Amino acid sequence: MAYQTINPYTNELVKEYPFATDDEIEEALSKTYALYKKWRNDPVSTRTPVLHKLAQILRDEKDHFAKIMTVDMGKLYVESQGEVLLCADIAEYYADHAEEFLRPRQIASIAGDAQLENHPLGVLLAVEPWNFPFYQIMRIFAPNFAIGDPIILKHAAITPGSALAFEDAVRRAGAPDGSLVNLFLNYDQVSDVIADKRLQGVALTGSERGGTSVASEAGKNLKKSTMELGGIDAFIVAHDADMDAVNDIAPRARLYNAGQVCTSSKRFIVTENHYDEFLAELKKSFAAVKLGDPMDPNTTLAPMNSKKAKEKLQKQVDDAVAGGATLAFEHDPVDSDGQFFLPTILTDIKKDNPMYGKEMFGPVAQVYKVKDDDEAVELANDADYGLGGIVFAGTAEHGAELASRIETGQVYVNTFFSSLPELEFGGVKNSGYGRELGQTGLTSFVNQELVVKRDKPNTNEFGGLVLPFHLHEN
């Protein structure tokens, strides 16, 4: 399928783009690699002013960029505006902190004056999804631009307008040619780029299937990679939870971005003393949402990103019900040809249900009743994924104790899930590996080069345990 923008609210084909040519791919690899060699010896401070300028461009043109994202994949305009501002904050954060985070680290050693230096690793390929068309790019671009790793971008096939707009913003911020190069790659071309010796790393956010394929190519070619592959995050309502707070946050934790968020709460695991109240309140909240034009400020639920995604989710719901689940709630029909999925609540999903443990990427909530907090944690961990999670408990301490027992990448206690530039992001199990953002994410694609120096050798200190050469048996 070619890259194309189809407005999921109007079903209008906005624009179509051809796949990259071999010449365009070669040009991208050549100029990104040449830029890497130049950046290899340039200080971080030579790049951070560009990030400051990029942040300003995003803030000044917030509405322009937000509309592009909304047309590309249908999210609420107000959510798109928030995404642009978050991207500006990320750019600003690494402009302010990258130099500090990347300073050499001194190591006490008898070998000499030792330090670990953080250098650029090389050209990276970023394979990004459609659900946050700017944020997903910025999450990999800002820290790695500061480091000195040029990026080739392969964005989702349904968000080409966002890819081009982001690339243009980077260019206008004063970034050198080759800092971020968008290519409309097909799957075979992705493999070819990964195999090229000028590329040194791959970052992917997407499905487990896509991650398996790209990680395999990266491993085969000995290229470092990070993977964020979705999840079926648990929202635990502990026995002592404040239900007013729970009932306020729970529907938003599922319906934000039409439920198309890797870290949205997909499984609500509720202790039996709160179950009836929780289910009744969730139904009320789901019934109250207004489906409509995502550009209209009165709309509270946008269409899904595509007809294909809507049909896939409907099949999952049908399979769950056929497998014994209860359709506890379905929103009233909407008078629109847009790709709307009616907010839905499923209960009574047992282990033998074909949808047990499966990610439903849209406005569908799965609600589970458990006896107590221990059973809630056990159920939360009975999953092949581990990306995020939310716990509501009577105290922060109790919630944190439960959170630390959950096998996942991040948990938020008594609050909504947050994406912020200073917080590491990533998962475990089939949700992937590696981290983006934060100080840990900043060093995902660096060459941590050890440099040990002294004025002259002093072999007496080593006691014969460390040799200046390797011994080989004859």
C-alpha positions in Angstrom: 0.0 0.0 0.0 1.3 3.4 -0.9 1.5 6.2 1.7 -1.7 8.1 1.8 -3.7 10.4 4.1 -7.4 9.4 4.2 -9.3 11.6 6.7 -11.0 9.1 8.9 -13.9 11.5 9.7 -14.8 12.4 6.1 -13.2 9.3 4.4 -11.7 11.7 1.9 -8.4 10.8 0.2 -6.3 13.9 0.9 -3.1 12.9 -0.8 -1.0 9.9 -1.9 2.7 9.5 -2.0 4.9 7.1 -3.9 7.5 4.8 -2.2 11.0 6.1 -2.0 13.3 5.3 -5.0 16.6 3.6 -4.7 18.3 6.9 -5.5 16.5 8.6 -2.6 17.5 5.9 -0.2 21.1 6.1 -1.2 21.1 9.9 -1.0 19.6 9.7 2.5 22.2 7.1 3.7 25.0 9.1 2.2 24.2 12.4 3.7 23.2 11.1 7.1 26.4 9.2 7.4 28.5 12.2 6.3 26.8 14.3 8.9 27.5 11.6 11.6 31.2 11.7 10.7 31.2 15.5 11.1 29.1 15.4 14.4 31.4 12.7 15.8 33.8 15.3 17.1 31.5 18.3 17.6 30.4 19.2 21.1 26.7 18.7 22.1 26.4 22.5 22.6 26.7 23.0 18.8 23.3 21.3 18.3 21.2 22.3 21.3 20.3 25.7 19.9 18.4 24.0 17.1 16.3 22.2 19.6 15.4 25.5 21.3 14.4 26.9 17.9 12.4 23.8 17.1 10.5 24.1 20.3 9.6 27.7 19.5 8.4 26.8 16.0 6.1 24.1 17.4 4.6 26.5 19.9 4.2 29.3 17.4 2.6 27.0 14.8 0.7 24.7 17.2 -2.6 25.0 15.5 -1.1 24.4 12.0 0.6 21.2 13.1 -2.3 20.0 15.1 -4.7 20.2 12.1 -2.3 18.1 10.0 -2.3 15.3 12.6 -6.0 15.4 13.0 -6.6 15.1 9.3 -4.0 12.4 9.0 -5.3 10.0 11.7 -8.5 11.6 13.2 -7.6 12.4 16.8 -9.3 15.2 18.6 -7.9 18.6 17.6 -7.5 19.6 21.2 -5.5 16.4 21.8 -3.4 17.2 18.7 -2.7 20.7 20.1 -1.5 19.1 23.4 0.7 16.7 21.5 2.5 19.5 19.7 3.1 21.3 23.0 4.4 18.2 24.5 6.9 17.8 21.6 8.0 21.4 22.2 8.7 20.5 25.9 10.7 17.5 24.9 12.8 19.5 22.5 13.4 22.1 25.2 14.3 19.5 27.8 17.1 18.0 25.8 18.3 21.4 24.7 18.6 22.3 28.4 19.9 18.9 29.8 21.6 16.9 27.1 25.1 18.4 27.7 24.9 17.7 31.4 23.6 14.1 30.9 26.3 13.3 28.3 29.3 14.5 30.3 32.1 11.9 30.8 31.8 9.7 33.9 35.0 9.3 35.9 35.8 5.8 37.1 38.2 5.0 39.9 40.6 2.4 38.6 44.2 1.1 39.2 44.5 1.1 35.4 44.9 4.8 35.3 42.8 7.9 34.9 39.6 6.3 33.5 36.5 7.9 32.1 33.5 6.8 30.2 32.8 9.1 27.3 29.4 9.4 25.5 29.9 9.7 21.7 27.4 9.4 18.9 26.7 5.8 17.8 25.9 6.6 14.1 22.9 6.8 11.8 19.6 5.5 13.2 16.4 4.3 11.5 13.2 5.3 13.4 10.2 3.2 12.5 7.2 5.0 14.0 3.4 4.5 14.3 0.4 6.6 13.5 -1.3 7.1 16.9 0.9 10.1 18.0 2.3 11.3 14.7 4.6 14.0 16.1 5.3 12.8 19.6 6.6 9.4 18.4 9.1 11.1 16.2 10.2 13.7 18.8 10.7 11.0 21.4 13.5 9.5 19.3 14.6 12.7 17.5 15.3 15.2 20.3 17.7 13.1 22.4 19.5 11.6 19.5 19.9 14.9 17.7 21.6 16.2 20.8 23.9 13.2 20.9 24.8 13.5 17.3 23.0 10.6 15.7 21.3 11.5 12.4 17.9 9.8 11.8 16.2 8.3 8.8 12.5 8.3 9.5 10.1 5.6 8.3 6.7 6.8 9.5 3.3 5.0 9.3 1.8 4.7 5.9 -1.4 6.6 7.0 0.4 9.7 8.4 2.7 11.0 5.6 1.5 14.6 6.1 2.7 14.5 9.7 6.1 13.1 8.7 6.7 15.8 6.1 5.5 18.6 8.4 7.9 17.4 11.2 10.8 17.1 8.8 10.1 20.6 7.5 10.0 22.0 11.1 13.4 20.5 11.9 14.8 22.0 8.7 13.4 25.4 9.5 14.9 25.2 13.0 18.3 25.3 11.4 19.2 21.6 11.6 22.0 20.6 9.1 20.9 18.7 6.1 20.7 15.0 7.0 19.7 15.5 10.6 16.3 13.9 10.0 15.4 12.5 6.6 11.9 11.2 6.0 11.6 8.3 3.5 8.4 6.6 2.4 9.8 3.1 2.7 8.1 -0.3 2.0 8.9 -3.3 4.1 11.6 -4.7 1.8 13.3 -1.3 1.7 13.3 -1.2 5.5 15.3 -4.4 5.5 17.7 -3.0 3.0 18.3 0.1 5.1 18.9 -1.9 8.2 21.4 -4.1 6.4 23.4 -1.1 5.1 26.7 -0.8 7.0 26.3 3.0 7.4 23.3 2.4 9.7 24.1 1.6 13.4 20.7 1.4 15.2 17.0 0.9 14.9 14.2 2.3 17.1 10.7 1.0 16.6 7.4 1.7 18.2 4.6 -0.5 16.8 3.0 -3.9 16.9 4.5 -7.1 18.2 4.4 -8.4 14.7 6.3 -5.4 13.3 8.7 -5.5 16.2 9.5 -9.1 15.7 10.3 -8.5 12.0 12.4 -5.4 12.5 14.2 -6.8 15.5 15.1 -9.9 13.5 16.6 -7.8 10.7 18.5 -5.7 13.2 19.8 -8.8 15.0 20.8 -10.5 11.8 22.9 -7.4 10.9 24.2 -6.8 14.4 22.5 -3.4 14.8 21.5 -2.1 18.2 17.7 -1.8 18.6 15.0 -0.6 21.0 11.4 -1.9 20.7 8.1 -0.6 22.1 5.4 -3.0 21.1 2.2 -2.2 22.8 0.5 -3.7 25.8 -2.7 -4.7 27.7 -2.1 -2.4 30.7 -3.9 -3.1 33.9 -5.8 -0.4 35.9 -6.0 -1.9 39.4 -8.7 -0.7 41.8 -7.5 -1.9 45.2 -9.8 -2.6 48.1 -9.2 0.8 49.7 -9.2 2.9 46.6 -10.9 6.3 46.5 -13.7 5.7 44.1 -14.4 9.3 43.4 -10.9 9.6 42.0 -11.2 6.2 40.2 -14.4 7.1 38.5 -12.9 10.4 37.3 -9.7 8.9 35.8 -10.8 5.5 34.6 -12.9 6.5 31.5 -10.2 9.0 30.4 -7.5 6.3 30.9 -9.3 4.2 28.3 -10.8 6.7 25.9 -8.0 9.2 25.4 -7.0 9.3 21.7 -10.1 7.0 21.0 -8.4 4.3 23.1 -5.5 4.1 20.5 -2.7 4.3 23.0 -0.1 1.7 23.8 -0.2 2.6 27.5 -4.0 3.2 27.8 -5.7 1.1 30.5 -7.2 -1.9 28.6 -7.9 -4.2 31.6 -9.7 -2.8 34.6 -9.1 -5.2 37.5 -11.4 -4.3 40.4 -11.8 -5.8 43.8 -15.2 -7.2 44.5 -16.1 -4.6 47.1 -15.9 -1.9 44.4 -16.9 -3.9 41.3 -20.6 -3.0 41.0 -20.1 0.7 41.6 -17.1 0.8 39.2 -19.0 -0.9 36.4 -22.1 1.3 36.8 -20.0 4.5 36.8 -17.9 3.4 33.8 -21.1 2.7 31.8 -22.4 6.2 32.6 -19.1 7.8 31.5 -19.0 5.8 28.3 -22.6 6.7 27.5 -21.9 10.4 28.0 -19.2 10.7 25.4 -20.0 12.7 22.2 -18.8 11.2 18.9 -18.3 13.7 16.1 -16.1 16.0 14.1 -12.6 15.9 15.8 -12.1 19.6 14.9 -15.3 20.5 16.9 -14.3 21.4 20.5 -17.6 19.8 21.7 -16.6 16.4 20.4 -15.2 14.1 23.1 -14.5 10.9 21.1 -12.8 11.0 17.7 -13.1 8.4 15.0 -10.5 5.6 14.8 -7.5 6.0 12.5 -8.8 3.9 9.6 -11.6 1.6 8.3 -9.1 -1.3 8.6 -8.5 -0.6 12.3 -12.2 -0.3 13.0 -13.0 -3.6 11.4 -10.2 -5.4 13.2 -11.5 -4.1 16.6 -15.0 -5.1 15.7 -13.9 -8.7 14.9 -12.1 -8.8 18.3 -15.2 -7.8 20.2 -17.3 -10.3 18.2 -14.8 -13.1 18.9 -14.7 -12.2 22.6 -18.5 -12.4 22.9 -18.6 -15.6 20.9 -16.0 -16.9 23.3 -18.3 -16.3 26.4 -17.6 -12.6 27.3 -20.6 -10.4 28.2 -21.3 -7.3 26.2 -22.0 -5.2 29.3 -22.3 -1.9 27.4 -22.3 -0.5 23.9 -22.8 3.2 23.1 -25.8 4.4 21.1 -25.1 4.5 17.3 -23.8 7.7 15.8 -25.1 9.3 12.6 -21.9 9.5 10.7 -19.9 7.7 8.0 -16.7 8.4 9.9 -14.7 5.5 11.2 -16.2 5.7 14.7 -16.1 2.7 17.0 -18.9 2.8 19.7 -17.4 2.8 23.2 -17.9 -0.8 24.5 -17.4 -2.6 27.8 -16.8 -6.3 28.1 -17.0 -8.4 31.2 -16.7 -12.1 32.1 -13.6 -12.7 29.9 -12.2 -16.0 31.1 -8.8 -17.6 30.3 -10.3 -19.8 27.6 -11.7 -16.7 25.8 -9.8 -16.1 22.5 -9.4 -12.4 23.5 -8.0 -13.1 26.9 -4.6 -11.4 27.0 -5.1 -9.8 23.6 -4.6 -6.0 23.0 -7.8 -4.2 21.8 -6.6 -1.0 20.3 -9.6 1.3 20.6 -12.4 2.4 22.9 -13.1 -1.1 24.4 -12.8 -1.7 28.1 -12.3 -5.1 29.7 -13.5 -5.2 33.3 -12.5 -8.0 35.7 -13.7 -8.8 39.2 -11.2 -10.1 41.7 -11.4 -11.1 45.4 -8.6 -8.9 46.8 -5.4 -6.9 46.0 -3.2 -10.0 45.7 -5.5 -11.5 43.1 -5.5 -8.2 41.3 -1.7 -8.3 41.0 -1.7 -11.9 40.0 -4.2 -11.2 37.2 -2.3 -8.1 36.1 0.9 -10.3 35.7 -1.0 -13.0 33.8 -0.1 -11.4 30.5 2.6 -11.7 27.8 2.9 -7.9 27.8 4.3 -5.4 30.3 4.3 -1.8 29.2 2.5 0.4 31.8 -0.2 0.4 34.4 -2.2 2.3 36.9 -3.0 1.5 40.5 -5.5 3.3 42.7 -5.2 2.5 46.4 -6.1 4.2 49.7 -2.6 5.6 50.2 0.3 6.3 47.9 2.4 3.8 49.9 0.0 1.0 49.5 -0.4 1.7 45.8 3.4 1.8 45.3 3.8 -1.6 47.1 1.3 -3.1 44.7 2.9 -1.3 41.7 6.3 -2.7 42.5 4.9 -6.3 42.2 3.5 -5.7 38.7 5.7 -7.0 35.9 5.7 -3.9 33.7 7.8 -1.0 32.5 6.0 1.8 34.5 3.2 2.3 36.9 1.3 5.4 38.0 -0.2 5.4 41.5 -3.4 7.4 42.1 -2.9 9.4 39.0 -3.3 9.5 35.2 -0.5 8.1 33.0 1.9 10.8 32.0 4.3 11.2 29.1 7.0 13.7 30.0 10.5 14.3 28.7 12.2 13.5 32.0 10.5 10.1 32.5 11.9 6.9 31.0 9.5 5.0 28.7 9.6 1.4 27.7 8.4 -2.1 28.6 9.2 -5.7 29.3 8.1 -9.1 28.1 6.5 -8.9 24.6 6.1 -5.1 25.1 9.7 -4.8 24.0 13.0 -3.7 25.4 15.1 -0.6 25.8 14.0 2.8 27.0 13.3 6.2 25.4 13.3 9.6 27.0 14.8 10.4 30.4 18.5 10.0 31.1 18.3 6.3 30.4 16.7 6.9 27.1 19.2 9.5 26.1 22.0 6.9 26.3 20.2 4.2 24.3 22.1 5.0 21.2 25.5 6.2 22.3 29.0 4.8 22.0 30.0 4.6 25.6 33.7 4.7 25.0 36.1 3.9 27.8 39.3 6.0 27.8 42.1 5.1 30.2 45.2 7.3 30.4 48.4 7.7 32.4 51.8 9.2 31.8 53.5 5.9 31.6 52.8 2.2 32.2 53.1 0.8 35.7 52.8 -3.0 35.5 53.6 -3.5 39.2 50.1 -2.3 40.2 48.4 -5.1 38.3 49.8 -8.0 40.2 50.0 -10.1 37.0 46.2 -10.3 36.7 45.8 -7.9 33.8 48.0 -8.4 30.8 48.7 -6.1 27.9 48.1 -8.9 25.5 46.0 -12.1 25.1 47.7 -15.5 25.6 46.9 -18.2 23.1 47.6 -21.9 23.4 49.7 -23.4 20.7 
